[in-house]
Amino acid sequence: MTLIAAGLPVAATHAQEAKTKAKAGAKASAKATITKAEVLAAQQAWCDALVAIGKASETGGDPKALAEKVLSEAYDYDKGQVFFKPTLAYGANTFRPTKEGALAYFVGGNPKFPEDKGFALKPWVKARFDNLGEGNEDGIQIHGDIAITMGNVWVTDKEGKETMVDKTFVFKKGADGKLRLIVHKSALPYSPEKK
């Protein structure tokens, strides 16, 4: 059966399809769009939280409780799925798709993750980030309610030693308007052996 035989003019059908697609597109663009300012604020909040967890450990606070709060506020473990590859994770526990695994990485103390000593408990006294290298914010891609960043995080220990880590973050804006990590890939930079 053709559209004309069904009594529907072809041009009118195409116009209706275009209207339907336009409405769907308008709804999609009405989704919560992330701004660069929100992404930069979320990255800074992550750096600040890493330092705060270590400080809580040093000052008699409860670093585990703080880390659990950070994982709920900064990561999407409670509402969705997270792909997390920590900097110093390896072997069977290289990837941390569960909140329990992420918590073990940051504060240690979980027998299921015996290699974890607590990355955030170093403690780090300072953390800063940059996207795609020093002074370049172009390492941010925004796609509606998803933002992707790539660059470096520098963490400084109590002795003043700074370590650079390569980072890729993917944030998703939730129904509550908050950005949460759905992907966190971290690695030490590759450094070929000198001969």
Buried (B, 14 or more C-beta within 10 A) or exposed (E): EEEEEEEEEEEEEEEEEEEEEEEEEEEEEEEBBBEBEBBBEBBEBBBEBBBBBBBBBBEEEEBBEBBBBBBBEBBBBEBEEBEBBBBEBEEEBEEBEBBBBBBBBBBBEBEEBEEBBBBBBBBBBBBEBBBBEEEEEEBBEBEBBBBBBBBBBBBBBEEEEEBEBBBBBBBBBBEEEBBBBBBBBBBEEEEEEEE
